[in-house]
Amino acid sequence: MLSSTLNPVYAFGDFDRDGLIDVAVEIKDTGGLRCGVAIVHRIDLSVHIIGAGQPIGNGKDELRCLGSWSVVPAGPEHRHRAFGPVLLYIAQFGAPRGWLAWDGRSYVWVQAD
C-alpha cells in the first residue's frame, strides 16, 4: 500500500539505464508495518518491490520508516559496476546507509562506506 512516512514520497529517475524516466514510490506491506519502495520501469511497466517484506539484499526486508531516500547521480565509484546513471540513496536512522542500484536483473543493495 502507498505510504507517506519516508521522505520523499516519490521520485523520478532512469534507474534501469534504458533512457526512460522511471518512478519510485514509497510503500508499506499490507500489514502497514514494514516500509519499502516500489520502482516502476517505464519501458515495460514492471514493478520492483524493495523492502516492505521483500528482501533488500542487506539482510533486511524493510527500510526504516523514519529514514529518508533520494535520487543521486551515480558517482565514479559506482559507474564501473554498470549501475544506472542514478541510484536511490537510503539513509536510515540507526541502520547502515547505502544505495539501491539496478544490476540488469534486479535491485541490489550497495553499502555506503
C-alpha positions in Angstrom: 0.0 0.0 0.0 1.1 3.6 -0.6 2.7 5.4 2.4 4.0 8.8 3.3 6.3 8.3 6.2 9.6 8.3 4.4 10.9 11.5 2.7 10.3 11.9 -0.2 7.1 10.0 -1.0 8.0 9.5 -4.7 11.0 10.3 -7.0 11.8 10.0 -10.7 15.0 8.9 -12.4 16.4 6.5 -15.0 17.0 3.7 -12.6 17.4 0.9 -15.2 19.6 2.6 -17.8 17.1 2.5 -20.6 17.0 6.2 -21.2 13.4 6.5 -20.0 12.3 8.1 -16.7 11.1 5.6 -14.1 9.2 6.3 -10.9 9.9 5.2 -7.3 7.1 5.3 -4.8 7.2 4.8 -1.0 5.1 1.8 0.1 4.3 -0.3 3.2 3.4 -4.0 3.4 -0.2 -4.9 3.6 0.0 -5.1 7.4 1.3 -1.5 7.4 4.4 -2.3 9.4 7.3 -2.6 7.0 8.3 0.3 4.8 9.8 0.0 1.3 10.0 1.4 -2.2 8.3 0.3 -5.4 10.1 1.1 -8.6 8.1 1.0 -11.8 10.2 0.8 -15.0 8.6 2.8 -17.8 9.8 0.6 -20.6 7.7 -2.4 -19.6 5.7 -1.1 -16.5 7.4 -3.9 -14.4 7.1 -3.2 -10.6 10.1 -4.0 -8.4 9.4 -4.1 -4.6 12.4 -3.3 -2.3 11.6 -3.8 1.4 8.0 -3.8 2.6 8.5 -7.5 3.4 10.7 -8.3 0.4 14.4 -8.9 0.8 16.6 -5.8 0.2 19.9 -7.6 -0.1 21.5 -6.3 3.1 19.9 -9.0 5.3 16.7 -6.9 5.9 13.2 -6.9 4.5 12.3 -3.3 5.2 13.5 0.2 5.0 13.2 2.1 8.3 10.0 4.1 8.2 11.6 7.2 9.7 14.5 7.2 7.3 14.9 9.1 4.1 15.8 8.3 0.5 16.7 10.4 -2.5 17.8 10.1 -6.1 21.5 10.7 -6.6 23.8 10.6 -9.6 26.0 7.5 -9.7 29.5 8.5 -8.7 32.7 7.3 -10.4 32.9 4.6 -7.7 29.7 3.0 -9.0 29.9 3.6 -12.7 32.4 0.7 -13.2 29.8 -1.7 -11.8 27.5 -0.9 -14.7 24.8 0.6 -12.4 22.4 3.1 -13.8 23.1 6.8 -14.2 21.1 7.4 -11.0 20.8 5.5 -7.7 18.4 5.6 -4.8 20.3 6.7 -1.7 18.9 5.3 1.5 19.6 6.9 4.9 18.1 5.1 7.9 18.3 6.1 11.5 20.3 3.5 13.4 20.9 1.4 10.3 23.5 1.3 7.6 23.3 3.8 4.7 23.5 2.6 1.2 22.2 2.7 -2.4 19.7 0.7 -4.3 21.1 0.0 -7.8 19.8 -1.9 -10.8 22.2 -4.6 -11.9 20.3 -5.5 -15.1 18.1 -8.1 -13.4 17.2 -6.8 -10.0 17.9 -4.1 -7.5 20.9 -4.7 -5.3 22.0 -3.1 -2.0 25.3 -1.3 -2.1 26.6 -0.5 1.4 27.9 3.1 1.9 31.4 3.3 3.2 
